[in-house]
């Protein structure tokens, strides 16, 4: 009796299987070593590359969202070589050629975030997964920015934040894939407090009304620290829901609180409503503690000032940028934007436009859309000509460090757009701070997550 | 401390006036037609947009390009001339300034027509259908109305300035013989309160002292018997629906300087006004008014820092908390009648 030798033996099966596994799994890695640049989310393979614009077109910050959309469309036209080129002509240094990005024409998709973090995150997910967006940008709320940059970190897509002013965006919630050009609440406090001390003295009692979410909290904290360092006292800090419309119930307690300054940590429509209603309550005509009662809006924009009308006259705040600055970059952007849309750009529009260009420039300098290389190109990048003076994209927290503007509501406007005056430009060194004070961890750039 | 409490009380009256005004129309429709009208908030919003439309018409401009002057961005300057002022001079400027109160004159006939058309066209077909179906159809109507407004006027709020003479605050403290500038309150909010009181008083007087009102009240109590007497109660109820729409519309118009209206305005008030109606007692007019003021005042006091220091966040939930307590103690609401909305 002999054993049959027909058919595979167990040893043969194991040997063949191992060879197959090694052949199909490891060998391709050897052959594709160095080909990492092709393996990332929404790697553009055609002749176009798509930006995902995540914009609050409805809700409390809708005015800013609409202006950001105009700016992005203008930036994309300029990147594609259309129009007068805008800030492409003045950005220094610049790798932009006006032929798209790496020769690919720039297209865009957009989503209405409704000024809600969950909707913003869902919209960004949709634009990445369905529309193939290579980069997500936009937003006018820090809640949205933090939610979306967390998502982008998970999906391996770069997020160039629009208007976001919370310390947390590049502080405790910073992400390797998130970048912010806009300034923050801490810098507002540093910039604004000396002017407030000079105008209103060091013996003041402040009352804060604060939008109840991340931006409001950090704005309130920054303003309290900065004004208390001046010698001011804080009577109370009251939180109001984001999107509250009737502030009367929050305003009446102020009248008898002993406060002689009201600090409105509100933005967008919230600020328009709270400031207008505070003026309706006669606060600017009051005397308290033997002094004229004052209102301060630490973060203010042209759109809000226009919305608040007469109420904003003489009120101090800070801005990231203003269309009336006389440098070549500001003039070039105002000219392009004004010619296209018939009104000067807001600070939200400016930061949106600049972010689009900075991303494109970083890709050109990196020579690839591969996010970790683009991140390296942005980190520590020094540039000028965008209207904010010499600026650095700080590597430690992805915060742009540049000058901050102190502005005041114009007492005698010459047109409907002439609503704010720049009273002081706080230089970059004054508003530079140690990134470690806000903690946080950027997280890794690699391995790059795959979005789908 | 008296001044703080007095101010919060004024605030509460002001809020309560708004709640009561909306809830009044809502409970009027329920009391007469037996319809749970979820489109009532939309009628408030439509009234507000009547004011927006009137202002848009009054502020139409002619635009001419002046090549001699340049805008800040270097384009030829657009010179805008208000059309109404050009035609009517100073009187035109007065019309623009008082556009909100003037809108009332336009809003009354428009909302009356909207109300009657709504009732005759859709609502009447649902009288004998279950409340759930009435809620569905009226909620659907509200969504249609807000989408129409959104497509015509856009999604964002449109500020409506109050007349310049009525801006600022009135020194009530000085009026009462107290120290000046201690108790001040915005003039327009005082006007809104007085307006609400007049409208509420007018509706009650209409129902109480006119033959028409007497028949309607009789119909509310026993619709079949009134019908058997040969009175066309349906026609009167249709007019009552129109009247409810007019009240909601006028409330919306006068609220626009306090809150820039957008398409969602009605929904913002709808939930609150339903709570007011339920707390007041379904179908009870005095109940709606009393509950409106009660909840407005409680909400205002709950916003005081001293109260929030004890119970944080109480200002956000006080209305619903009180509603739960009242419904536990009095399941039919404050002035609810036996048999209304009960199987």
Interface residues (C-beta under 8 A of the other chain):
Chain A: X57 X58 X62 X63 X66 X236 X238 X241 X245 X246 X248 X249 X250 X252 X253 X255 X256 X257 X269 X272 X273 X277 X279 X280 X281 X282 X285 X286 X287 X307 X309 X323 X324 X334 X335 X336 X337 X338 X339 X342 X344 X417
Chain B: X3 X4 X7 X8 X10 X11 X14 X15 X71 X72 X73 X74 X75 X78 X155 X156 X157 X159 X161 X167 X168 X169 X171 X181 X182 X184 X185 X186 X188 X189 X258 X259 X260 X268 X299 X300 X303 X304 X305 X308 X315 X316
